[in-house]
Amino acid sequence: MEQLDRETFSCSICLDLLKDPVTIPCGHSYCMNCITNFWDEGEKKKNYHCPQCRKTFTQRPDLQKSTMLAALVEQLKKTGLQAAPADLHYAGPEDVACDSCTGRKLKAIKSCLFCLASFCEKHLQPHRDVAPFNKHKLVEPSKNLQENICSRHDEVMKMFCRTDQKCICYLCTVDEHKGHDTVSAAAERTERQRELEERRVKIQQMIQDQEKNVKLLQQEVEAINHSADKTVEDSEKIFTELIRLLQKRSSEVKQQIRSQQETEVSRVKDVQEKLEQEITELKRKDAELEQLSHTEDQNQFLLHYPSLPALSESTHSSSINIRPLRHFEDVTAAVSELREKLQDVLRDSWTNISLMVTEVDVLLSEPEPKSRAGFLKYSCEITLDPNTARTRLLLSEGNRKVMVMDQDQSYSSHPDRFTNYGQVLSRESLTGRCYWEVEWSGELVYIAVAYKNIIRVGSGNECKFGYNDNSWALHCSQNSFRFGHNSIWTSISGPVPSRVGVYLNHRAGILSFYSVSETMTLLHRVQTTFTQPLLAGVRICNTGDSAEICEPK
């Protein structure tokens, strides 16, 4: 009952006990200052209405003090009743303030799209209790209500122009938007709401699909980790076994050497001991002869001389045949040869192992670049290997440039060298994604890639870039291009550039040749399966022709 009294004698604007109460024509009562200030704010628009029931008046009503209410309020004050509502929530800087509050404004809890005003709990009550307000649209508090007012006609924008895709007021439909496709904002909202719901359904389906993909990827991560851990464990066991095998062979060689060492030393010492015994015996005989040689009595000398034992040949010295000082050095040479063979095997095997590792690719590769800047991200440093160059080829510019000369160059003999064609391969093996550019000049140059096992010695097609299944080559001449593999050649139309870009995606089996520019014109693309790492190659046919692997920049 006490709470009811407080509400009954409180001003709905200041929410305090009525001061100088006045009653307006609709029957609601307010403090005189509160309602006066409220109507003063609407003076420009001649907008006079009740803050509670929203009843409007064509003229500003005259305000007369309600003596009965004033007396009741005074009586209440004397009895100690205070009308101070508890837990008032005043609007802060970030809040939407109630438009009906005067003085310090309370925080709005709803905004009305029809009234274009925001209300606190107290001032919102008419929208809940008064029947005419039931059609009003209440939304969460908004600071942007004025954006619903047409700046041209000062009317609520309840229409939507589909031609210009903007909200307008009714007057706009007969003014600047006359003849446009217009509908009510409510109808457009209904249509857009339907589209929104359809889009939400699609998005939710996409979310479900993506969540499935995330789950699959997580499972793939677990599978990759399990496979990698298992492979690391297995490879460590295999390498440990290889190390143990090498250690065992090393121990066996060491034991065999020590055993042979002991045998040979024993044999030598045995002969040495026998020779030393013979030396002792010979020294004894020499002493007897020396003593006889000093005998002055000729008869005694002649008497004892025939009794001297005859000298016999050594039984051991004739068997001594000291070879040149190479005892176990041949073993060292044999072990060194084994090491070199193992290094070759390990190098080739390692390349294959590395290739197998890089072949693990559970996701689709990125698309081929379109611009030169995109290709340059995959630039690789390539140098030419002098040990593969035919002797007529001169390498320069840090082994990046090659030119045909009239005379042989001072190259040492090497099994990797091409003997009959002016070809050279790179030092670097190419796997993964690689890009390089070749600047060429002259009459005829081949820009190629090849497997390491391409034949080097001879003059058959098995040695020439593009004429076998171990190489792919772009034939560049002054007038035309053509591409070849395994002696099948394809002509390429278009202008002939002096700089060619080569793009390799080893894993995807893609080899592409481009005319280098900012847009990169494709000359030819190969889609195949590469079974080994590749080497970059160049073939030059005529004296004065040249090709250079350009530095990436």
ROTORKE-669839 format. One record per residue (C-alpha): x, y, z; residue in one letter. Coordinates in steps of 0.1 Angstrom, whole numbers, plus 5000, padded with zeros to 4 digits. Example, Ala and Ser with C-alpha at 12.3 -4.5 7.8 and 13.67 -1.06 7.14 Angstrom:
BEGIN
512349555078A;513749895071S;
END
This chain:
BEGIN
500050005000M;502950235008E;504450174974Q;501150244957L;500950584975D;504450674964R;503650604928E;500250774930T;501751104943F;504951104922S;505651304891C;506251064862S;508851314848I;511151374877C;509951064897L;509851264929D;506951374950L;504751634932L;505851994937K;503252254928D;501151974911P;499052054881V;496551824862T;496451854824I;493251784803P;493851404799C;493851374837G;497551304845H;499351524870S;502851664870Y;505051914888C;504352254872M;508052304864N;508451954849C;505551974825I;506352334816T;509952244807N;508751944788F;506352144767W;508952424762D;511252164745E;508452084720G;507552454714E;509152474680K;507052184666K;503952284685K;504051934699N;502051934731Y;501251584744H;501051394777C;504351224785P;502350924799Q;499450854776C;500851054746R;497451234741K;498151544719T;496651884723F;496152134694T;497052424717Q;499252444747R;496852394777P;496852654805D;498252514837L;496352564870Q;497652444903K;495752154918S;495052264954T;493651924964M;496751734952L;499052004968A;497251955001A;497551584999L;501251594991V;501851835020E;499951605043Q;502051305031L;505251505038K;504151575073K;503551205079T;507151135068G;506250955035L;509051015009Q;508650924972A;512150834963A;512050524941P;514750284950A;517550154927D;517250434901L;519450374870H;520650704857Y;521950714821A;525750724818G;527750864788P;527450534769E;523750474777D;520650584759V;518750834780A;515050854785C;513551134764D;510751194788S;512851244819C;513651604829T;516651704850G;518951404855R;517751144830K;517250774837L;518550494815K;516150404787A;515050034785I;513250054752K;513050284721S;509850334701C;510150334663L;506750504661F;507350774687C;511050804678L;511750834715A;513350624742S;511850554776F;512850444810C;510750184830E;508450454844K;507750644811H;507450324791L;504350214811Q;501850384788P;503150174759H;502249864779R;498949974795D;497350204769V;495650034740A;496550284712P;500250224720F;500049844713N;500749904676K;503950084684H;507249904676K;509449874707L;513149784702V;516249784723E;517450134733P;518950314702S;520750644699K;520150644661N;516350704661L;516751034643Q;518250844613E;514650724607N;513551084600I;513651204564C;516051504563S;514151654534R;510551624546H;511051584584D;508751264582E;509350914595V;510850704567M;508350414564K;509050344527M;511950174509F;513150264474C;514449944457R;515750154428T;518150354450D;518250094478Q;517450344505K;514750424531C;512450714523I;509350884536C;505950874520Y;506451224505L;509651114488C;507650864467T;505851154450V;508951374449D;512551274440E;511750904440H;508650934418K;508350644394G;510850434413H;510150084426D;509050154461T;507449944488V;506749984525S;509849944547A;507949664565A;507449474533A;511049514523E;512149404558R;509949094554T;511549014521E;515049084533R;514248884565Q;513348584543R;516548624524E;518448664556L;516948344570E;517848154538E;521348294540R;521548194577R;520547844567V;523247834541K;525847974566I;524847724593Q;525147444567Q;528647584558M;529447594595I;528547234598Q;530547134567D;533547334580Q;533247184614E;533346844597K;536346954578N;538047074609V;537346734625K;538746564595L;541846784595L;542346714632Q;542146344625Q;544646404597E;546946584621V;546846294644E;547446054616A;550446264603I;551846284638N;551445904644H;552945824610S;555846064615A;556545934650D;556445574638K;558645644608T;561145834630V;561245534653E;561645284625D;564245494607S;566245534639E;566245154643K;567345104608I;570145354610F;571145204644T;571344864627E;573445024599L;575745184624I;576044854643R;576844674610L;579544924602L;580944904637Q;580944524634K;582744534600R;585144794615S;585744554644S;586244264621E;588744454599V;590544574630K;590644214644Q;591844074610Q;594544334607I;595744274643R;595743894637S;597643934604Q;599944184622Q;600643924649E;601243654624T;603643854602E;605543994632V;605943644646S;607243514613R;609643804610V;610843774646K;611343394642D;613543454611V;615243734630Q;616043514660E;617543244637K;619643494619L;620943634652E;621943274661Q;623843234629E;625543574635I;626643444669T;628043134654E;629743324626L;631343554651K;632643264670R;634243114639K;635643454630D;637343474664A;638943134659E;640243244625L;641543564640E;643443364667Q;644943134640L;645943424619S;648043554648H;649943214652T;653643284645E;654642914642D;654142824606Q;653942454614N;651242504640Q;649342724616F;649442474588L;648642194611L;645342354623H;644242534592Y;642842214573P;640742134604S;638642444601L;635042374592P;633842484558A;631542784556L;628042704547S;625342934532E;622743084556S;619542874555T;617343184562H;618743484544S;617843354510S;614143344520S;614043704530I;612343904503N;611344254516I;608644414494R;608344784491P;607144954522L;603444884517R;602244664545H;598544744553F;598245054531E;596244854506D;593644784532V;593345154539T;592845204502A;590144934501A;588345084531V;588545434514S;587045284483E;584245134504L;583645474520R;583345654486E;580945384474K;578945424506L;578945804502Q;577645764467D;574945524478V;573945744508L;573846054486R;571645894460D;569545724487S;569346034507W;567946224477T;565345954472N;564545964510I;564246334509S;561946314479L;559746064496M;559446294526V;558546594505T;556046384486E;553946364518V;551246614509D;547746574524V;546346904511L;546047034476L;548947244464S;548647614461E;547647734426P;550447834401E;551448194405P;550148454380K;552648744383S;556348754382R;556448864418A;554448544427G;556948324408F;559948494424L;558748374458K;559948034447Y;563348154433S;566147904439C;569947954436E;571247754406I;574847714396T;576247504367L;578547204375D;581947224357P;582246844361N;579346794337T;580247054311A;581546944277R;585147054273T;584247324246R;582047504271L;583347804291L;581647874324L;581848224340S;579848464362E;580248234392G;579347924371N;576048074361R;576948164325K;577947924297V;579347984262M;580547774234V;584347824225M;586447714195D;588847514217Q;588647274246D;588947424281Q;591247284307S;588847054325Y;590046744343S;588646404333S;585346324351H;582746044346P;579846304349D;581046504318R;579046514286F;581446404258T;579646484226N;577046754231Y;577447104245G;575447034276Q;575847124313V;573847044344L;573347224377S;575047134409R;571647164428E;569046894428S;565547034424L;562446914444T;559447094457G;558547424441R;561347604422C;561647894398Y;564648024378W;565148244347E;567548194318V;568848474295E;569948324262W;571448464230S;572648314197G;571248074172E;570147774191L;569847704229V;568047434248Y;566747514283I;566147184301A;565646974332V;566946614335A;567346324359Y;570846264372K;571045924355N;570946074320I;573645914299I;576746144295R;579045944272V;578245894235G;576446064207S;573045894208G;569646034217N;569945894252E;572446184259C;570546474243K;568146694262F;564546634251G;565346324231Y;564846064259N;562645994288D;565146134313N;564946494302S;562546774291W;563747064270A;562647394255L;564247444220H;564947814216C;565947964182S;565748304167Q;562448224149N;560547974170S;560147764202F;559347404205R;559147164234F;560546814235G;560446494257H;561446144246N;561946274210S;558346404207I;558446774198W;555647024200T;555847364182S;555047674202I;553647984184S;554148344194G;557048594198P;560448464209V;561648624242P;565348634252S;564548554288R;562648244298V;561248164332G;561147804343V;558647694370Y;558847344386L;556347194410N;558046864415H;555446724438R;552546814415A;554446704384G;554247044368I;556947194346L;556147534329S;558047774307F;557248144306Y;558048444286S;559248674314V;557348994320S;555249134348E;552248934335T;554248614326M;553148474293T;552848094293L;554847924265L;554347554275H;553247354305R;553846984312V;551746774336Q;553546444344T;554946244373T;558546304383F;560045994399T;563446144408Q;564946484417P;565746694387L;568746894376L;568547224356A;570347194323G;571447404293V;572547294258R;574347534235I;575047434199C;577047704181N;580247894188T;579348234204G;575948114217D;575448164254S;573048124283A;573048254318E;571048154349I;569948494361C;570248594397E;566748624413P;565648984418K;
END
